[in-house]
Amino acid sequence: MSEINILNFEEKVQSVSNEANKKELLIIIDELKRKHYPNVLSKIEKLQQQHEVGEELSKTLSLMQAVSHAEIGEFKASRDIIYSLYENADSSKELLLLGELAYMSDYKLARRILSSAVKVSAEDSQNRITKARIYLILGETEEKLQKYKRAIKYFKNGLEYFNEQEKRDQYMIFYLHFKIGTLYATINEADDAIEFLSKTIELADEHQDSNIKIHSLISLAKTYADKEKSEKVIYYLKDALHLLGDSPLKGTYTHAEALTEMGYAYFTQSKYEQAIPYYEQATNLYWNLSNPPMRKLGMIYMQFSFCLENQTKQSTSIAGVHYEKAIDCLEKANDEELLENALADVISFFERTNNGRKKRLFENKFVNLTNQKTRNA
């Protein structure tokens, strides 16, 4: 786990151990490395009962306990330990450490601790990387709390501490452009999203990071879709799909999302023949996921069916099958309003195609849904 590298418990233990407790401490460290967290907790308790524990060793043991509790889902116990350490922390480096630990169990506590770290770091002599890291973890915390504008602010603050002339800084500059760009896309600030995502794509080849490039291309395409610039959407999605062919992301949700967006780009231009193969590939990929997204699949099948119905060589029978799949998915999606609208469209389709039996079937579903909504009102 990354936190063990950050804390470097082994080094801390070496500096505060003595001949009486050194053996037990090394066993605890080994248990921590092996991720045997209940053993860590029980052995720390035993050590504390058998040996006198000084202030620095007590603090180190508390940190190990906080990590172990968090890793086994005992978040309150972890949070309580971290908070008690936070009350006595006085350096930005120590606050950063506690903030990173709190991030494992309580985002609001992490925010509080890291906000204190920002204030303290303005007055102490910590190096720029420590100060940057405070802002980066604070940004991650705000993102988890869905405070996206705050997250952008902190990521930008962190970015200021990196120097593009320093080789060791270059990847973080690249990564932060990606984070900021995707967050701007999330809050629909298109121009800023385009600026940061375009820079990310420009830097991606230098860092040979195809995964971030793919995610950036898809986010950029979706941003241009919101601006109704279909040519740009298709351009960036083609690039993303080309890269996906040889990527670890092939066959994943990300791949299915890119195919869906490409299908939708053609759908919005009434280019139904071009949309169909992308929708077909997307639905196949979504069904291969361990937890297929029913709401999304339902919406895709509705669009897919419309394309089949309205392409030059109409495929109304296949369209009907896919409309039924759409309703089946949406019935499992727990979105009554979306299901109600879809049922109305499907009833209309079967009326147009003179299929009275199917029309009555879906009319009954519509009535049952309406009655259920009335009962729940």
N, C-alpha and C positions, 0 to 999 in steps of 0.2 A: 504493500500500500504506500502511496506517495507520502502520507503524513509521517511515516517512520523515517523516511529520508530527510524530511524537513527538520524533524526534531532531533535526529541523530542521537537517540537514547544511549547507544553504546558509549559514545564519547562522553556524554554527560555523566553516565554511571562511573566511568573510569576516573573522572575528576572528583567525585564525591564519595567513592567507596573506600572501605578499609579492609584489613585482613579478616575481620570478624564477619563481614557481610558480603564480601566480594563474590564468593562462590554462589550464594543464593541470588544475587543480583544478575550474574551472568546467565543463570538458569532462567530467570524471568525474561531477560532480553531474548533468549533463544525461543521461549514460548511465544513472545510477541512476534518475532520474525516468522514463526510457523503459523501465526494467526490463531493460536489456541487461547482465545481471549478469556474464557472462564478460568483457565489455569493461571493466567496472568493475575487475575483478580484475587484468586484464593492464595496464591503464593506471596503476593504483596501483603495481604492481611496477615499471613503467618509471619513474614519477616518483621512487620511492624510490632507484632506481639513479642518476638524473641530478641529484638535488637533495639538499641536506642537510635533514633533516627533524627539527624540534624535538619536544619531548616532547608538547605539546598537539596539534600536527598529527598526530604519530604515533598518538596515541590516537584521534583522529577518523577517520583512515584505517583503523585497526583495526576500529572500529565498522562502517564501510562494508563492509569485507571480511567481517566476521561476518554481516551482513545478506545480502550477495551469496552467500556460500557456502550459507547456510540456504535461500535462495530457489531455488537450483538443486539442492537435495537433498544437498549436501555437509555433512552435519550434524556429523560429527566435526571437520572443519576449523573450522566455526563455533564449536563447543563449546570447542575448544582455545583459540581467540582470546579468547572471553568469559571463560574461566577465568583466563587470564593477566591480564586486566584486573581481574577480581574480586579477585585477590590483593592488588592495590594500591589498591582503592577504599576511601574512608573516609567518604563522606557518604551519607545515605539516598537522596538524589536520584540520585546516581550508581549506587547499588546497584539502585534501582528501574529505571533505564534498562537496566542489564545483565540484570536479572531478566526484563524484557520481551523482550529479545533472546534470552535463553536459552529462553524459552517457545516460540520458533520451532523449536528443535532438540533440547532435552533438558529434559523436565519435572522430573526429579529435581534437575538443576543449578539450574533456575529456583527450585524450592522452597528449595534451600540458600541461594541468593543473597538471595531475598526474605525468608527468615527472618532473615538477617543485617540486612536493611534494617529489619525491625520493631524489632530490638534497638537499632540506631543511631538510628532515628527517635524512640525514647523519650527520647533525650538531646540531640538537636539541635533546631534551631528551624525546621524545615520547616513549611510551612502545612498546614492540615487536609486540603486536597484531595490533596496529595502523600501524606500519611499514609494517607488513605482508599484511594488508588490502589494503594498497596503491598498492603493487605489484599485488595483486589478481584482483583488479578492472582494473588496467593497463593491466593485462593479458587478462581479459574479453574484454576490449576495442580493443586490437590488434586482438583478435580472430574475433570480429565483422568486423574489417577492413580487414580480411583475411590475416593478416600478422602472419602466424601460427608459424614460427620459433621464432619471437619476443614474441608471446604469451607463448610459451613453456619456453623461457628464464625467463620471469617474473613470471610465475607460479612456476618455480623451485626456483627463488629467494624468493618468498613468503613461499615456503615449508620449507626453511632453518630456518624460525622463529618459527616453531612449534616443540614441543618436544613430542616424542611418549610416554614418561613417564607421561606426563600431560594428565589426563583423558579428560579435556575439549578440548584438541588439537587433539584428536585421530580421530574424524570424519573428520576434515579438512584435515588431512594427507591422510585419505582414499579417500576423494573427489578429492584432488589434484592429486593423483596417477591416478584416472580415467580421469581427464581433460587432464593431460599430455600424458597419454597413447593413448587416442582417437585422440589427435592432432598429435602425432607421426604417428598414423595409417593414418591420413588424408594426410600427406606429404610423405607417403610410406617409412618411416624409420622403417622397420619391426622389427629389433632386439630390438630397444628401445621401440617400441610399445608393443612387447611381454613382455618385462621386467616389464613395468609399469602396463599393463593390468593384467598380472598374479598376481602381488602384490595386485591389486584392488580386484580381485576375491578371493584371500586369506583372505583379510580383510572384505569382504562383509558380511560373515556369522556373524562375531563379531558384526557388526552394524545392522544386520537384515534388510539390504537394498536390497531387491530382484530386484528392478528396475535397480539400477546401476549395479548389478551383471549381469542381463540379457543383458543390453547394452554392458557391457564389454565382455561377452561371444561371442556376435555377432561380435563385432569389432575384437576380437582375431581370430575368425573363418575366417573372411574376410582377415585378415593379413596372416594367414596360407594359404589361397586360393591363394594369390599372390605369395607365396613361393612354390605353387603346392604340398602341403602336405595334400592330401585329407583325410587321416585317422584322422588327427588333426582337420580338418574342421568339419567333421561329429561328432567327439567326443564332441566338444564344442557346436555345434548347437543342438545336442540331449539334452544336459544339459539345454541350453536356452529354448528349446521348452517344456521341462518338467516343468520348472519354470513358463513359460508363461501360463500354464493351470490354475494356481491359482493366477494369477497376475492381477493388474489393467490394465496392458498393453495388456491383452488378447483382440484380435479383432482389435488392433490398427495397424498403419503403421509398427511399430517395429515388431509385430507378423508376418505380411505379409512379411516383409523383411527377417526374419529368415527362413520362409518357402521357400522363393525364393532362398536364399543362399543354403539351403539343396537340393532343386531340382537341382540347378546348379552344386553342388558338385557331385551328381550322374550323371548328364548330361555329365560332362567333363570326366567321367570314362566310358562312353557309357553304363551305367546301367539304361537303359531307363525305364524299369518297375518300378524301385525304385523312379525315378525322377517324374513320372507322378502324383502320389497322392499329392506330395508337391506343384507342379505347380498348380494343380487344387484348392487346398485349398488357395494358395496365391492369385490366380486371384479372387476367391470369396471374400476374405477379401478386396482386393484393390477396388473392385466394391462397397463395402459397405461403403467406406470412402466418406466424403462429397465432396472431390475433387479428384477423381481417377487419378493417374499419368499415362497419356496416353502413353508417351514414354516408360516408364517401362513396362506397360501392353503389348504394342506392341512387345517388345523384348521377354517378357516371353512367349507370345502366339507363337512366332516363334520357340522358343526352345521346348515348350510344343507340338507343332504340329510335330516337327521333331521326338520327342520321340514316339508319337503315330504312326507315319509312320514307324519307325524303330524298334519298340519293337518286340518280338518274334511272338506274334499274332498281325499282323498289323491291324490298324484301320484307313485305308486310308480315309474313308468317314468322320469320326470324325476329322481326321487331316485336311481335307480340310475346314471344318467348322471353325476350330481354326485358320488356315492360313488366312481365310477371316476376322476373328475378329482382327488378328494382323494388317492387312492392314487398317482396319477401325480405329483402335486406332492410328496408325502411321500417318494417314492422318490428325488427329487432333493434332498431336504433334509438328508440325512446324519444322521438321528436314528432309529436302529434300534428303540429302545424305543417311540417314538411310532408308527412305521410298523407294528410288530408289533401294538400295541393296535388301530390303525385297521383292519388286515387282519382281525382277529378280528371286529370289528363289521361289516365289509362282508360277510364270509362268512356271518354270522348273518342279515344283511339278505337276501341272495340265497337263503338257506335258507327264510326266512319267505315269500318271494315265489315259491317253487318254480321258481327259475331254476337248474337243475342245472349247465348249461354254465358260467355265470358263477361259480357256487359253486366248481366244480372249478378254474377258472382262478385264483381268488384263494387257494384252498387250496394250489395249487402254488407260488404266490408266497410263501405263509406258510412252507411246507416249505423252500423255497430260502433264505429269510431265516434260518430256524432253523439250517440246515446251515452257512450262512456264518458265523453267530455262533459256532457250535461250532468251526469251523476257525480262527477268529480268537482264540479263547479261549486 
